[in-house]
Amino acid sequence: MKMLSNVTVIIPAHNRPERLQRLLEYFSSTDIRIIVPDSSINKYTGKIPRPENTIYIHRPGVHMLRKVKEILPMIQTPYVLYCADDDFAVPSGIKKVTEFLEEHPDFSIAQGHYLTFTPRKHSVEFLPRYIRYFDKQVCAPTSLERLEKETSMYASLLYGVARTDAFRKVYSYCFDSNGELRFRNLFLAEEYFNHAMLICGNYATITCFFSARERIEGSATDTTVPISVVKTADEYKDEYNGFITSLTNLLADMQPMAKEEAREEIIKICQAKRDTASISLKYRIVTFLSRHKIMRPLSRLADRRYAAKGLKAVKGMPSYPCTFDTPEKQAILNAIQQNA
C-alpha cells in the first residue's frame, strides 16, 4: 500500500535477524519510512528491500531508550510508530489511524485492534488481543484529567501511531541534564510512554485491524524485572524515582503546575490499581502457571479457555479476522510462510 510516506516505523531489532528480514519484506510494497536501530550482537546482513526508504543502524548492546534518543533527529515524517521485529503493523490500519489523527489534532496517539498469532507445524493460530477495551478512548481538556481517566486502561499505547512532535517531546524527558538515563526497566519505559503520551494529548482506539503480534518465548518481557517489583523493592528505588521525575517534569511543563504538586499527582496515578481484585487475581494465577514447568498443563488449559472466550467475544468483527480470511491477514500469512 502506498500513501504512507507521512509515517515512519521504528523497528527496534534485537537478535532476531530472520524476524527482521520477514518484516522488512512485509513492508516492501509500501512507501512507509523505516528506521532500524539494531542492538543485536551481530550486524544484520540480510536483504533490505527498499534501501532508499530504510535507515539501518547497528548498535550492539545499546539500551532501547538510548537507541531511540539517537534516531529521534532522523524521523522526518509527521507520524511515527514502533513495530517489534516479531510483529506486523498492518499498512491499511496505519493509514486509517493516521487519517483519524489528521482530522483530530487534539489527539496525540491512536491505534486499532490487535491479534496474537502463533505459528504451528501446519498452520498459524490467530487470537484476539486487548479485547476488554477495544473501543477505548481517553479524552479530556487537561493532561491531569487524561491521566486520571487512564487508570482503567488495559491496552498499551506503545505500538500506536503517534504524532512525531509529541513522540520527541516524551523521550526528551527520559534523560537528565548530563544525558544519563533516568530509568532502564523496559516495563517502566512502556508505562512511561502510556502516561506521557496522554499528558501530550487525547487517545483513541479506531475500529480497524491494526497489528498482529507474535506470541514467542524468550522475548524481553520474559527476562525483564516485573514492574510491581521495581515499584516496591529498595534496590530499584533510584530507578523508580527517575521514572517519577521524568513524568513529573513533563506534566509540570505541559499543564503547567508546580513540580511538587505534579509529583504528588504522578505518584498517585502510578500507584492506582488498574484492575478489579478479580482480574488481578486471575492475572497472578496465569503468570504463576506460565512460569513453572510442572504447571504447564494447567497453563495450556487456561490459555484455551481464554482463547475460546476471546473468539466468542469478537466473532464476525472485521477488525478481528481470527477465524476468517482477509487480504490483510493473507499478507501476514504469506510473510510468515515465506520465511518459515
C-alpha positions in Angstrom: 0.0 0.0 0.0 1.3 3.4 -1.0 0.3 6.8 0.6 2.2 6.1 3.8 5.1 8.4 3.1 4.0 10.5 6.0 4.7 7.7 8.5 8.0 6.3 9.9 8.0 2.9 11.5 10.7 2.2 14.1 11.8 -1.5 14.3 13.9 -1.9 17.5 15.6 -5.1 16.3 17.4 -7.4 18.8 18.9 -10.8 18.0 16.2 -12.0 15.6 17.5 -11.4 12.1 15.1 -13.8 10.5 12.1 -11.8 12.0 13.7 -8.6 10.9 14.0 -9.8 7.3 10.4 -11.0 7.4 9.1 -7.7 8.5 11.2 -5.7 6.0 9.9 -7.8 3.2 6.4 -7.4 4.5 6.7 -3.6 4.3 8.4 -3.7 0.9 5.2 -3.0 -1.0 4.6 0.3 0.9 6.2 3.7 0.8 6.5 3.9 4.6 9.8 5.2 6.0 11.7 2.6 8.2 14.4 3.1 10.8 16.0 0.0 12.3 18.1 0.7 15.5 19.6 -2.8 15.9 21.1 -3.7 19.3 21.8 -7.3 18.2 25.2 -8.8 18.9 25.8 -9.4 15.1 25.1 -6.9 12.4 22.2 -7.7 10.1 23.4 -8.9 6.7 20.1 -9.8 5.1 18.3 -8.1 2.3 16.9 -4.6 2.8 14.2 -4.4 0.1 13.9 -0.6 0.0 17.3 0.9 1.0 16.2 4.4 -0.2 13.5 4.4 2.5 15.3 2.5 5.2 17.9 3.6 7.7 19.7 0.7 9.5 22.0 1.4 12.5 23.9 -1.3 14.3 24.4 -0.5 18.0 25.2 -3.8 19.7 24.1 -4.0 23.3 22.7 -0.4 23.4 19.7 0.1 25.7 16.3 0.6 24.0 15.9 4.2 25.2 19.4 5.2 24.1 18.7 3.7 20.6 15.5 5.8 20.5 17.3 9.0 21.5 19.8 8.5 18.7 17.3 8.2 16.0 14.9 11.0 17.0 16.5 13.5 14.7 16.2 11.0 11.8 12.4 11.0 11.9 11.3 13.3 9.2 7.6 12.4 9.0 4.7 13.8 11.0 3.7 10.4 12.3 5.7 7.6 13.9 5.1 4.2 15.4 7.0 1.2 16.8 6.7 -2.3 15.3 8.6 -5.0 17.1 10.7 -7.3 14.8 8.4 -10.2 15.5 5.1 -8.3 14.8 3.2 -7.0 11.8 1.7 -3.5 11.8 -0.9 -3.6 9.1 -0.5 -0.9 6.4 -4.2 -0.3 5.9 -4.7 0.0 9.6 -1.8 2.5 9.9 -3.4 4.5 7.1 -6.8 4.6 8.8 -5.3 5.7 12.1 -3.2 8.5 10.5 -6.3 9.7 8.7 -8.1 9.9 12.1 -5.2 11.9 13.6 -5.2 14.3 10.6 -8.9 15.0 11.4 -8.4 15.2 15.1 -5.5 17.5 16.0 -6.1 17.2 19.8 -5.2 13.5 19.7 -1.6 12.7 20.3 -1.8 8.9 19.6 -4.2 6.3 18.3 -4.3 2.7 17.3 -6.6 -0.1 16.2 -7.3 -3.7 17.1 -4.7 -6.3 17.7 -4.4 -10.1 17.1 -1.9 -12.5 18.6 -0.5 -15.2 16.3 1.3 -18.4 17.0 2.9 -20.4 14.1 2.1 -24.1 14.4 3.5 -27.0 12.4 1.0 -26.8 9.6 -0.9 -23.6 10.4 -0.9 -20.2 12.1 -3.3 -19.7 15.0 -4.8 -16.2 15.4 -6.4 -15.0 18.6 -7.8 -11.6 19.7 -5.8 -9.3 21.9 -6.7 -6.4 24.2 -10.4 -7.0 23.7 -11.6 -5.7 27.1 -11.1 -2.1 25.8 -11.4 -2.5 22.0 -13.3 0.8 21.8 -11.3 2.7 24.5 -10.8 6.5 24.3 -9.2 8.9 26.7 -10.3 12.4 26.1 -10.2 15.4 28.4 -9.2 19.1 28.2 -6.1 18.8 30.5 -3.2 16.5 31.0 -4.1 15.6 34.6 -7.7 14.8 33.7 -6.5 12.4 31.0 -4.1 10.7 33.4 -6.9 10.2 35.9 -9.0 8.6 33.2 -6.2 6.3 32.2 -6.5 4.3 35.4 -8.9 1.9 33.6 -6.6 1.5 30.6 -5.8 -2.1 29.6 -4.2 -1.9 26.2 -0.7 -0.4 26.0 -0.2 2.7 23.8 3.4 1.7 23.0 2.7 0.5 19.5 0.2 3.1 18.5 0.7 5.8 15.8 2.0 8.9 17.5 2.5 12.5 16.4 6.2 12.9 15.9 6.4 16.2 17.8 4.8 14.5 20.9 7.0 11.4 20.4 10.1 13.5 20.5 9.0 15.6 23.5 8.1 12.5 25.5 11.5 10.9 25.1 13.4 14.1 25.8 12.3 13.8 29.5 13.9 10.4 30.0 17.4 11.8 30.3 18.9 14.1 32.9 21.0 17.2 32.2 24.1 15.0 31.8 22.4 12.9 29.1 22.1 9.9 31.5 19.0 7.6 31.5 16.7 8.2 34.5 15.4 4.6 34.3 16.2 1.5 32.4 13.5 -1.1 33.1 11.5 -1.9 29.9 8.2 -2.2 31.7 8.8 1.2 33.3 9.6 2.5 29.8 6.3 1.2 28.5 4.3 2.7 31.4 6.1 5.9 31.0 5.1 6.1 27.3 1.5 5.4 28.2 1.4 8.2 30.7 3.5 10.6 28.8 1.5 10.4 25.5 -1.7 11.2 27.4 0.0 14.2 29.0 0.6 15.4 25.5 -2.9 14.8 24.1 -6.0 12.6 23.7 -6.0 8.9 22.8 -8.4 6.7 20.7 -8.8 3.2 19.5 -10.0 3.0 15.9 -12.1 0.2 14.6 -9.7 -1.5 12.2 -7.3 -4.4 12.1 -4.1 -2.7 13.1 -1.5 -5.2 14.2 -0.6 -8.9 14.6 1.8 -9.7 17.4 3.6 -13.0 17.6 3.5 -15.0 20.7 7.1 -16.0 21.1 9.2 -17.3 24.0 12.4 -15.6 25.0 11.2 -12.0 24.4 12.4 -9.1 26.5 9.3 -9.2 28.7 10.2 -12.7 29.8 13.5 -11.6 31.2 12.6 -8.1 32.5 12.1 -7.4 36.2 8.3 -7.1 36.8 7.1 -3.5 37.3 5.5 -4.5 40.6 9.0 -5.3 41.9 10.6 -2.2 40.6 7.9 0.0 42.2 8.4 -1.6 45.7 11.9 -3.1 46.1 14.5 -0.9 47.7 17.2 -1.9 45.2 15.1 -0.2 42.4 14.3 2.9 44.5 16.6 5.2 42.5 15.3 3.9 39.1 11.7 4.3 40.1 12.4 7.8 41.4 13.9 8.6 38.0 10.7 7.4 36.3 8.6 9.6 38.6 10.9 12.6 38.0 10.6 12.2 34.2 6.8 12.2 34.3 6.7 15.0 36.9 8.8 17.3 34.7 6.7 16.6 31.6 3.4 17.2 33.4 4.6 20.4 35.1 5.7 21.8 31.8 2.6 20.8 29.9 -0.1 21.7 32.4 1.6 23.9 33.8 1.7 23.4 37.6 4.2 23.4 40.4 6.6 20.5 40.4 5.7 19.5 44.0 2.0 19.3 43.0 2.8 17.5 39.7 4.9 14.9 41.6 2.2 14.2 44.1 -0.3 13.6 41.2 2.1 11.4 39.3 2.8 9.2 42.3 -1.0 8.9 42.9 -1.6 7.9 39.3 1.2 5.4 39.2 0.2 3.7 42.4 -3.5 3.4 41.4 -4.8 -0.1 40.8 -5.7 -0.7 37.2 -7.9 -3.8 37.6 -10.5 -5.2 39.8 -9.5 -7.6 42.5 -10.9 -10.5 40.5 -9.0 -9.6 37.3 -5.7 -9.1 39.3 -6.1 -12.5 40.9 -6.7 -14.1 37.6 -3.6 -12.4 36.2 -1.4 -13.6 39.1 -2.7 -17.2 38.7 -2.0 -17.2 34.9 1.5 -15.7 35.5 2.3 -18.3 38.1 1.2 -21.2 35.9 3.2 -20.0 32.9 6.4 -19.7 34.9 6.5 -23.2 36.4 7.1 -26.2 34.1 5.1 -28.6 36.4 2.1 -26.3 35.9 2.3 -26.3 32.1 -0.8 -28.5 31.5 -2.9 -26.1 33.7 -1.4 -23.2 31.9 -2.4 -24.6 28.5 -5.9 -25.3 29.8 -6.2 -21.6 31.0 -4.9 -20.4 27.6 -7.5 -22.5 25.7 -10.3 -21.1 28.0 -9.1 -17.6 27.5 -8.9 -18.1 23.7 -12.4 -19.5 23.5 -13.9 -16.6 25.4 -12.0 -14.1 23.2 -13.1 -15.7 19.9 -16.7 -15.7 21.1 -16.5 -12.0 22.0 -15.2 -10.9 18.6 -17.0 -13.3 16.4 -17.7 -11.8 13.0 -16.0 -8.5 13.7 -14.0 -7.5 10.5 -11.3 -5.8 12.7 -10.6 -9.2 14.4 -10.1 -11.6 11.4 -9.2 -14.6 13.7 -11.3 -17.3 12.1 -11.8 -15.9 8.6 -9.6 -14.6 5.7 -9.0 -11.0 4.7 -6.4 -9.6 2.3 -4.6 -8.1 5.3 -4.4 -11.4 7.2 -3.4 -13.2 4.0 -0.4 -10.8 3.5 0.7 -11.7 7.0 0.3 -15.4 6.4 2.3 -15.1 3.2 5.1 -13.3 5.0 5.2 -16.0 7.8 5.2 -18.9 5.3 7.8 -17.5 3.0 10.2 -17.1 5.9 9.4 -20.3 7.7 
